[in-house]
Amino acid sequence: MVAGVAVVTGGSRGIGAKTAVRLAVAGWTVCIGYRTEEAPAKEVVRSCEAAGGRAIAVAGDVSVPADVAALFAAADELGPLRALVNSAGIVGRRARVDQLDAERITRMLAVNVTGTLLCAGEAVRRMSTRHGGDGGAIVNVSSAASRLGSPGEYVDYAASKGAVDTLTIGLAREVAAEDVRVNAVRPGIIDTAIHASGGQPDRVLRLGATIPMGRAGSAEEVAEVIAWLCSPAASYVTGALVDVSGGR
């Protein structure tokens, strides 16, 4: 039985890619949003299809309103939207706050906060019973950094994810009576390429042993939690911030 249409932003890599495939396994039709990585996005589409699902990939920047509108218009062609996974996000190179410039801060907030809000708005306008929808689920990919602060590394990133946590709680309460559930996952040290993009390719190896469980997590482990939050099995869960961090 097909679960419905799900939009997964940041779906060409990392947690977003694994989530898209996991949703396809569960019967979802997946619309994968990506910014520039066309070849990896197409590979995720092929993996979704190999899992028995249907998927498309749409290029665009979540901080650009026109691109967000185009992403959701493409999803509309697949059927009624029932889930959104806000996985698109960026991190900067390791730096203290007194080393940051306005350009980096503005870009960080544009992608991680504005992009999440824009996509959430598009999803609510489609899924909320107030707008004639049949309900659905939104899962925001936050970070354990939102409660740890990431001092000496990425305070700006941590702050952006703190905003995502607040958005999750507020939006969940705003649309709870409209059959839309809104939750967030907060991954800890997960073995993905985002660490290399922030200039620390050895971060997983370096910090993995310091985690209470003694290891870093995998993108697949985070995807499992996201898929559950999108499913009817989580029908009474909304406004939750679910740590997937090995006890960190």
C-alpha positions as CSV (number, residue, x, y, z in Angstrom):
1,M,0.0,0.0,0.0
2,V,1.5,3.4,-1.0
3,A,2.0,5.6,2.0
4,G,1.7,8.9,0.0
5,V,4.0,11.5,-1.4
6,A,7.0,12.7,0.6
7,V,9.3,15.7,-0.1
8,V,12.8,15.2,1.2
9,T,15.1,18.2,1.0
10,G,18.8,17.7,1.0
11,G,18.1,14.3,-0.5
12,S,21.2,13.8,-2.5
13,R,23.5,12.9,0.4
14,G,23.8,11.9,4.0
15,I,20.7,11.6,6.2
16,G,18.5,13.0,3.4
17,A,19.6,10.3,0.9
18,K,19.2,7.4,3.4
19,T,15.8,8.8,4.4
20,A,14.5,8.9,0.8
21,V,15.5,5.3,0.3
22,R,14.0,4.2,3.6
23,L,10.7,5.9,2.8
24,A,10.7,4.3,-0.6
25,V,11.0,0.9,1.1
26,A,8.0,1.8,3.2
27,G,5.9,2.5,0.1
28,W,6.3,6.3,-0.2
29,T,6.6,8.2,-3.5
30,V,9.6,10.5,-2.9
31,C,10.3,13.9,-4.3
32,I,14.0,14.5,-3.6
33,G,15.2,18.1,-3.4
34,Y,18.9,18.9,-4.0
35,R,20.9,22.0,-4.7
36,T,23.8,21.2,-7.0
37,E,24.7,17.4,-6.7
38,E,22.7,16.1,-9.7
39,A,24.6,12.8,-10.2
40,P,24.2,11.7,-6.5
41,A,20.6,12.8,-6.5
42,K,19.9,10.6,-9.6
43,E,21.7,7.7,-7.8
44,V,19.3,8.1,-4.9
45,V,16.4,8.0,-7.3
46,R,17.7,4.8,-8.7
47,S,18.1,3.4,-5.2
48,C,14.5,4.3,-4.4
49,E,13.3,2.6,-7.6
50,A,15.4,-0.5,-6.8
51,A,13.6,-0.6,-3.4
52,G,10.3,-0.7,-5.2
53,G,9.3,2.9,-4.9
54,R,8.8,5.8,-7.2
55,A,11.1,8.9,-7.0
56,I,12.1,12.1,-8.8
57,A,14.8,14.6,-8.1
58,V,14.4,18.4,-8.4
59,A,17.2,20.9,-8.3
60,G,16.8,24.1,-6.2
61,D,18.0,26.1,-3.2
62,V,15.7,25.9,-0.2
63,S,16.5,29.5,0.7
64,V,15.1,30.8,-2.6
65,P,11.3,31.0,-2.5
66,A,10.9,30.4,-6.2
67,D,12.9,27.2,-6.0
68,V,10.9,26.0,-3.0
69,A,7.7,26.6,-4.9
70,A,9.0,24.7,-7.9
71,L,10.0,21.7,-5.7
72,F,6.5,21.4,-4.2
73,A,4.9,21.9,-7.6
74,A,6.8,18.9,-8.9
75,A,5.7,16.9,-5.9
76,D,2.1,17.9,-6.6
77,E,2.4,16.1,-10.0
78,L,3.1,12.8,-8.0
79,G,-0.1,13.0,-5.9
80,P,-1.2,14.5,-2.6
81,L,1.6,15.4,-0.3
82,R,1.6,13.6,3.1
83,A,5.1,14.1,4.4
84,L,8.0,16.6,4.4
85,V,11.5,15.9,5.7
86,N,13.5,19.1,6.1
87,S,17.0,17.6,5.8
88,A,18.7,20.4,3.8
89,G,21.3,22.1,5.9
90,I,24.8,23.4,5.8
91,V,27.7,23.9,8.2
92,G,30.7,26.2,8.0
93,R,34.3,25.6,8.7
94,R,35.4,25.4,12.3
95,A,35.5,28.9,13.8
96,R,34.8,30.9,16.9
97,V,32.1,33.5,16.9
98,D,34.6,36.3,16.9
99,Q,35.9,34.9,13.6
100,L,32.6,34.9,11.8
101,D,31.5,37.4,9.2
102,A,28.0,38.5,8.1
103,E,28.1,36.6,4.9
104,R,28.6,33.2,6.6
105,I,26.0,33.9,9.2
106,T,23.5,35.1,6.7
107,R,24.0,32.0,4.5
108,M,23.8,29.7,7.5
109,L,20.5,31.1,8.6
110,A,19.1,31.4,5.1
111,V,19.5,27.6,4.4
112,N,19.0,26.1,7.9
113,V,16.2,28.4,9.2
114,T,14.6,30.3,6.3
115,G,14.7,27.2,4.1
116,T,13.1,25.1,6.7
117,L,10.3,27.6,7.3
118,L,9.6,28.1,3.6
119,C,9.3,24.4,3.1
120,A,7.1,23.9,6.2
121,G,4.8,26.6,4.9
122,E,4.4,24.9,1.5
123,A,3.7,21.6,3.3
124,V,1.1,23.0,5.7
125,R,-0.8,24.7,2.8
126,R,-1.1,21.2,1.2
127,M,-1.6,18.9,4.2
128,S,-3.5,20.9,6.7
129,T,-7.3,20.2,7.0
130,R,-7.7,23.9,7.3
131,H,-6.5,24.2,3.7
132,G,-8.5,21.2,2.5
133,G,-5.7,18.6,3.0
134,D,-5.9,15.2,4.5
135,G,-3.2,15.7,7.1
136,G,0.4,14.6,7.2
137,A,3.7,14.8,9.0
138,I,6.7,17.1,9.0
139,V,10.1,16.0,10.3
140,N,12.8,18.6,10.7
141,V,16.4,17.5,10.9
142,S,17.9,19.5,13.7
143,S,21.1,18.5,15.6
144,A,22.3,17.7,19.1
145,A,24.3,20.9,18.6
146,S,21.2,22.8,19.4
147,R,21.5,21.8,23.1
148,L,25.3,21.5,23.2
149,G,26.1,24.8,21.6
150,S,29.2,23.6,19.6
151,P,31.7,26.0,21.3
152,G,34.9,26.6,19.4
153,E,33.4,24.9,16.4
154,Y,30.1,25.9,15.0
155,V,28.1,28.2,17.3
156,D,26.3,29.7,14.3
157,Y,25.2,26.2,13.2
158,A,24.1,25.3,16.7
159,A,22.1,28.5,16.9
160,S,20.4,27.8,13.6
161,K,19.4,24.3,14.8
162,G,18.1,25.9,18.0
163,A,15.8,27.9,15.8
164,V,14.7,24.7,14.1
165,D,13.8,23.2,17.5
166,T,11.7,26.2,18.4
167,L,10.0,26.1,15.0
168,T,9.2,22.5,15.5
169,I,7.5,23.1,18.9
170,G,5.6,26.1,17.8
171,L,4.4,24.8,14.5
172,A,3.4,21.5,16.1
173,R,1.1,23.3,18.4
174,E,-0.1,25.6,15.7
175,V,-1.3,22.8,13.4
176,A,-2.0,19.9,15.8
177,A,-5.8,20.3,15.4
178,E,-5.4,20.3,11.6
179,D,-4.1,16.7,11.4
180,V,-0.5,17.7,10.8
181,R,2.2,16.4,13.1
182,V,5.5,18.2,13.4
183,N,8.6,16.6,15.0
184,A,12.4,16.9,14.9
185,V,15.3,14.5,15.1
186,R,18.5,15.7,16.7
187,P,21.4,13.6,15.3
188,G,24.7,13.6,17.2
189,I,28.0,12.5,15.6
190,I,26.8,10.8,12.4
191,D,29.1,9.3,9.8
192,T,28.3,11.5,6.8
193,A,30.2,13.9,4.5
194,I,28.9,17.0,6.4
195,H,32.0,16.9,8.6
196,A,34.3,17.1,5.7
197,S,32.3,20.0,4.3
198,G,33.0,21.8,7.5
199,G,36.7,21.2,7.2
200,Q,37.0,18.3,9.7
201,P,37.0,15.1,7.8
202,D,38.5,13.3,10.8
203,R,35.7,14.5,13.2
204,V,33.8,11.2,13.3
205,L,36.9,9.1,14.0
206,R,38.1,11.6,16.5
207,L,34.9,12.0,18.5
208,G,33.3,8.6,18.0
209,A,35.0,7.0,21.0
210,T,34.0,9.8,23.3
211,I,30.2,9.1,22.8
212,P,28.6,7.1,25.7
213,M,27.7,4.3,23.2
214,G,31.4,4.3,22.1
215,R,30.8,4.9,18.4
216,A,29.4,7.4,15.9
217,G,25.9,6.7,14.4
218,S,25.0,6.1,10.8
219,A,22.7,8.0,8.5
220,E,20.6,4.8,8.2
221,E,19.9,4.9,12.0
222,V,18.6,8.4,11.7
223,A,16.5,7.6,8.7
224,E,14.8,4.8,10.6
225,V,13.6,7.3,13.2
226,I,12.5,9.8,10.6
227,A,10.5,7.1,8.7
228,W,8.8,6.1,12.0
229,L,7.8,9.7,12.7
230,C,6.3,10.0,9.2
231,S,4.3,6.8,9.7
232,P,0.9,6.1,11.3
233,A,2.8,4.3,14.1
234,A,3.7,7.8,15.4
235,S,0.1,9.0,15.2
236,Y,0.2,10.6,18.7
237,V,3.7,12.1,18.5
238,T,4.0,15.8,17.8
239,G,6.2,18.6,19.0
240,A,8.9,16.0,20.0
241,L,12.6,16.6,19.7
242,V,14.0,13.1,19.3
243,D,17.7,12.7,20.1
244,V,19.5,10.2,17.9
245,S,22.9,10.7,19.5
246,G,24.2,7.6,21.2
247,G,23.7,9.2,24.6
248,R,25.8,12.3,23.8
